[in-house]
Amino acid sequence: MKQLYILLAVFTLINVVTRAQGIEKEAPEGFDVVQPHIAHGKIDTITYDSKTVGTERRALVYTPPGFSKRKKYPVLYLLHGIGGDEKEWLKGGQPQVILDNLYAQGKVEPMIVVLPNGRAMKDDRATGNVFDSVKVQAFATFEKDLLRDLIPYIEKSYPVHKSRESRAIAGLSMGGGQSLNFGLGNLDTFAWVGGFSSAPNTREPEKLLPDPEEAKKKLRLLWISCGSEDRLMGFSKRTHDYLESNGVDHIFLVEPGGHDFKVWKNDLYLFSQLLFRR
């Protein structure tokens, strides 16, 4: 029996390492350049009533090329960093361009992408001292806003699937920490989770995932990535080490670069292609 457990542990470890090594690691040249002769998705600004914050809040919503209200779509919630807002990805990463190009190549499943403001407070603009403790706390408060207010609004207003297998969450830096915290803390809500260059707000691994066995059963994809020159690498590495030691299948990608959109655009290009595959 002991030998059987050892073999199972070895197999699990090989599976984790193989997934990390076997995936595409770098987007090709031109992946983020507008292609004028292909179909394009649409970005809209929406406002939703946040009972958590006590005000109306804004988010951006990307609908894919060929969007139809007669179809139902899965949803990716894509979060920004500590110095940004709902427009940070749009300004720095142009996710709509990356995704449009992937759709044209048939490399991504049709999905709706929601870009919220992860700073859940009445004055949620990225002004003044963004590291102020009140503003930092607002990023934690966003978990309630997301689950109780934003997701129900999206599921009422758009033709989307409402199962956990049809929801993904990912983000960069502070948003990466939020995505791991909220995604792994709510496995009945999200089956696809990604942390890009996750920041110090990422919970310690034992608190982040106290029940590895539950994660093994429920997660469809757990993605952790970071630039090789990023000073925040330690937060991604400690999470990876914990997942590996507990046999939780995941992808851990170390890529060239620092803490910037060159890395995060590459992450989105790679991560999005793995989402919602049946």
C-alpha positions in Angstrom: 0.0 0.0 0.0 2.8 2.4 0.9 4.4 1.8 -2.6 1.1 2.6 -4.2 0.9 6.0 -2.4 4.5 6.7 -3.5 3.6 5.9 -7.1 0.5 8.1 -7.0 2.5 11.0 -5.5 5.2 10.7 -8.2 2.5 10.6 -10.9 0.8 13.7 -9.5 4.1 15.6 -9.4 5.0 14.6 -13.0 1.6 15.8 -14.1 2.1 19.3 -12.5 5.5 19.7 -13.9 4.5 18.5 -17.4 1.6 20.9 -17.6 4.0 23.8 -16.7 6.6 22.7 -19.2 4.2 21.6 -22.0 2.3 24.8 -22.5 3.1 27.6 -25.0 5.2 30.1 -23.1 5.4 33.2 -25.3 2.9 35.0 -27.5 4.0 35.4 -31.2 4.9 38.7 -32.7 1.9 40.8 -33.6 -0.5 39.1 -31.1 -1.4 42.5 -29.6 -1.6 44.5 -32.9 -4.9 45.5 -34.3 -5.9 43.6 -37.4 -8.3 45.7 -39.4 -9.7 43.0 -41.6 -11.0 40.6 -38.9 -14.2 40.7 -36.8 -14.0 42.7 -33.6 -15.7 42.5 -30.3 -17.2 45.4 -28.4 -16.5 47.1 -25.1 -19.3 48.8 -23.2 -19.3 50.7 -19.9 -21.9 49.4 -17.4 -23.1 50.7 -14.0 -24.4 48.4 -11.3 -26.0 49.0 -7.9 -23.5 47.9 -5.3 -25.2 47.2 -2.0 -21.8 46.4 -0.6 -20.5 49.9 -1.2 -23.8 51.8 -1.1 -23.4 53.4 -4.5 -23.5 52.7 -8.2 -20.2 51.4 -9.6 -18.7 51.1 -13.1 -17.2 48.2 -15.0 -16.3 47.5 -18.6 -17.7 44.5 -20.5 -16.1 43.0 -23.6 -18.5 41.0 -25.8 -16.8 38.8 -28.4 -17.1 39.0 -32.2 -20.4 37.6 -33.4 -22.0 38.1 -29.9 -25.6 37.1 -29.9 -28.2 37.4 -27.2 -29.6 34.0 -28.3 -26.5 32.2 -27.1 -25.1 31.8 -23.7 -21.5 32.5 -22.8 -19.0 31.8 -20.0 -17.5 34.8 -18.2 -14.0 35.9 -17.3 -13.6 38.5 -14.5 -10.3 40.3 -15.2 -8.9 42.4 -12.4 -6.4 45.3 -12.4 -3.6 46.4 -10.1 -3.3 48.7 -7.1 -2.7 51.8 -9.1 -5.4 51.2 -11.7 -9.1 51.0 -12.1 -11.6 49.4 -14.5 -9.7 51.0 -17.5 -6.2 49.8 -16.6 -6.3 46.7 -18.7 -7.8 48.6 -21.6 -5.1 51.3 -21.5 -2.1 49.1 -20.8 -3.0 45.7 -22.1 -5.6 46.1 -24.8 -7.3 42.8 -24.0 -9.9 43.4 -26.7 -7.1 43.3 -29.4 -5.5 40.2 -28.0 -8.8 38.4 -27.8 -10.1 39.6 -31.2 -6.9 38.2 -32.8 -7.3 34.9 -31.0 -10.9 34.6 -32.1 -9.8 35.2 -35.7 -7.4 32.2 -35.4 -10.0 30.0 -33.7 -7.8 29.7 -30.6 -10.2 30.8 -27.9 -13.7 29.8 -26.7 -16.3 32.6 -27.0 -16.6 34.4 -23.7 -17.6 37.6 -22.1 -14.9 39.5 -20.2 -15.8 41.8 -17.3 -13.3 44.4 -16.2 -14.4 45.8 -12.8 -13.0 48.3 -10.4 -11.5 46.2 -7.7 -11.3 49.1 -5.2 -14.7 48.7 -3.5 -15.3 52.1 -1.9 -17.4 55.1 -2.8 -14.4 57.1 -4.1 -12.9 54.3 -6.1 -10.6 56.4 -8.3 -6.9 55.6 -8.4 -5.9 59.0 -7.1 -3.8 60.2 -4.1 -1.9 57.6 -2.1 -3.1 54.3 -3.6 -1.3 52.5 -0.8 -3.4 54.2 1.9 -4.7 51.5 4.3 -8.4 52.4 3.6 -7.9 52.0 -0.1 -6.0 48.7 0.3 -8.8 47.4 2.5 -11.2 48.3 -0.3 -9.5 45.6 -2.5 -10.5 43.0 0.1 -14.0 44.4 0.4 -14.4 43.8 -3.4 -14.9 40.1 -2.7 -18.3 40.9 -1.4 -19.1 43.4 -4.1 -18.1 40.9 -6.7 -20.1 38.0 -5.4 -23.2 39.8 -4.1 -23.5 42.7 -6.6 -21.5 42.5 -9.8 -21.9 38.8 -10.7 -25.7 38.9 -10.1 -25.9 42.0 -12.3 -23.9 40.4 -15.1 -26.0 37.2 -14.9 -29.2 39.2 -15.0 -28.1 41.5 -17.9 -26.2 39.3 -20.2 -26.8 35.8 -21.7 -24.4 33.8 -19.6 -24.1 30.4 -18.1 -24.4 30.5 -14.3 -22.5 27.4 -13.3 -19.1 27.5 -11.6 -17.6 25.8 -14.6 -18.5 28.8 -16.6 -16.8 31.4 -14.4 -13.2 32.4 -14.4 -11.3 35.0 -12.5 -7.8 36.3 -13.1 -5.8 39.5 -12.6 -2.5 41.3 -12.5 -0.5 42.2 -9.4 -3.0 43.3 -6.7 -5.7 41.8 -8.9 -3.7 38.6 -9.1 -3.8 38.4 -5.4 -7.5 39.1 -5.4 -8.1 36.4 -8.0 -6.2 33.8 -6.0 -7.9 34.9 -2.8 -11.4 35.1 -4.2 -11.2 32.2 -6.7 -9.7 29.7 -4.3 -11.8 30.9 -1.5 -15.0 30.4 -3.5 -14.6 27.2 -5.4 -18.3 26.8 -5.6 -18.3 30.0 -7.7 -15.1 29.8 -9.8 -13.5 26.8 -11.5 -10.8 28.7 -13.5 -8.4 30.9 -11.5 -5.3 32.8 -12.6 -2.8 35.0 -10.7 -0.5 37.1 -12.8 2.5 38.5 -10.8 0.4 38.3 -7.7 1.1 41.0 -5.1 1.6 40.8 -1.2 -2.2 40.8 -0.7 -2.1 37.1 -1.7 -3.0 35.1 1.3 -0.4 32.7 2.8 -0.8 29.3 1.1 -2.2 27.5 4.1 -4.9 30.1 4.4 -5.3 30.5 0.6 -6.1 26.8 0.2 -6.6 25.1 3.5 -8.3 22.1 1.8 -6.2 20.9 -1.1 -8.4 17.9 -1.7 -11.4 20.2 -2.4 -9.3 22.1 -5.0 -8.3 18.9 -6.7 -12.0 18.0 -7.2 -13.3 21.4 -8.2 -10.6 23.3 -10.1 -10.5 23.1 -13.9 -7.5 25.4 -14.2 -5.2 27.1 -11.7 -2.6 29.3 -13.3 0.2 31.1 -11.5 2.8 33.2 -13.5 5.4 35.9 -12.9 8.2 37.6 -14.6 11.7 36.3 -13.9 12.9 39.8 -12.9 9.8 40.6 -10.8 10.6 41.5 -7.2 7.3 40.0 -6.2 8.2 36.5 -7.4 8.3 35.2 -3.9 4.5 35.4 -3.5 3.9 33.3 -6.6 6.7 30.9 -5.8 5.5 30.1 -2.3 2.0 29.4 -3.6 3.5 27.1 -6.3 5.6 25.3 -3.7 2.6 24.7 -1.5 0.4 23.5 -4.4 3.2 21.2 -5.6 3.8 19.7 -2.1 0.1 19.0 -1.8 -0.3 17.5 -5.3 -2.7 20.2 -6.6 -2.5 20.3 -10.4 -1.6 23.8 -11.6 0.5 25.7 -14.1 3.4 27.7 -12.8 5.0 29.9 -15.6 8.1 31.9 -15.1 8.5 34.2 -18.1 11.0 36.8 -19.1 10.4 40.3 -17.8 9.5 42.3 -14.7 6.3 43.7 -13.2 4.7 45.2 -16.3 2.2 44.8 -19.1 4.7 43.0 -21.4 4.4 40.1 -19.0 0.6 40.5 -18.3 -0.4 40.7 -22.0 1.6 37.5 -22.5 -0.2 35.9 -19.6 -3.7 36.9 -20.9 -2.8 35.5 -24.4 -1.8 32.2 -22.9 -4.3 31.9 -20.1 -7.4 32.8 -22.2 -6.7 29.9 -24.7 -7.0 27.4 -21.9 -10.4 28.6 -20.5 -13.7 26.9 -20.8 -12.4 23.9 -22.7 -14.7 21.0 -22.1 
